[in-house]
Amino acid sequence: MHDSYTEFILPFGSSPNILEEYTNASGGIRTGKLMEHLDSLAGSIAYKHMLGPGVETVGNTKEMGFYIVTAAVERLDMLGPLNPARDLRLSGQVIYTGRSSMEVVVKMETMPGEFDEKEETILLGRFSMVCRDAHTHSARKVHPLAISSPEEQMLYSKGEDMKRKRQTRAQQSLSKVPPNSAEAEALHTYYLKYGQEEELDDISSSSQLVSMGDTRVEKCMLMFPQDRNVHQKIFGGYLMRLAYELGFANGAMFCKSPVRFVALDEISFKLPVPIGSILRLTSHVLHSNASSPQLIHVGVTANVVDVKTGEEQTTNEFRFTWASIDESSQRKVVPETYKEAMLWLEGRRALEMGDEIRGLRTQK
């Protein structure tokens, strides 16, 4: 397991020129650019597992006979603030392998500064990578992990549990099964309080109620070869950054205040995005809770558009959680159709899962 360990340093504290490339409008760090690096890191770790710890370059995937793609990003949880005055270490390793899949854990840590501050983990994430045959594009078997210590056995068990929970969540998706009784009751209570016809008539004039349809934000762009990966498709990390930035803008407009990144709840990579295609990113606020600060769950869908026919195919689904900087913000998003109601419930599930994970980490 330790053979796949990989790390690199972003010298924000010691190199002003590097910091300039990552600085956002408020003087902080562009988290979306860091997500690009995390996706690239996860891919590098997966290739390192397949090619050996001494590998320095991937080479030609056709000649190797296989290639690796990101199937999903399980979670990315922000545990602390990014400090532009300190160097940042990104690291990770493979912790579990299935027949053709690998679970990769990544983390970001701030490095000790000039006043000997301690290292601090500020982000933890999980990527699911899959191996494909370079010629048939069918599943390709990956090397099994050799477990050499109790600590590695613990990590392997966690990776196995991640995969099992992901499969369970997929089976319980609201696109496949109806909501449970508690969810149905919560949705109906919300409808009685905010979704009655007389309420909806005033929804546009209310400063606190926002129709889910009115939270739609869209962006279209052409995909250029400069953003390709080794498979000659658009790099998944670049798509993550685009989705992150659109989701941030949507969350900020909804809250009418800046928002703070809390978690990337899930990304599913369904289809590759070809070079030269037109990408349409569409974002909606799916759920907002009554906590303080208020948490907002935002979905971003990536579609490839066929310019000749106008047909679209969904390539990626992104889910983000943001916290409003303005603690007095309590705006509510109101679904108006059954499809929107299911998205509202999915957002509710994501926020509940995030609360549970953060609660467990606080206890530890």
Order of alpha helices (4+ residues) and beta strands (2+ residues): beta-alpha-alpha-alpha-beta-beta-beta-beta-alpha-alpha-alpha-beta-beta-alpha-beta-beta-beta-beta-beta-alpha
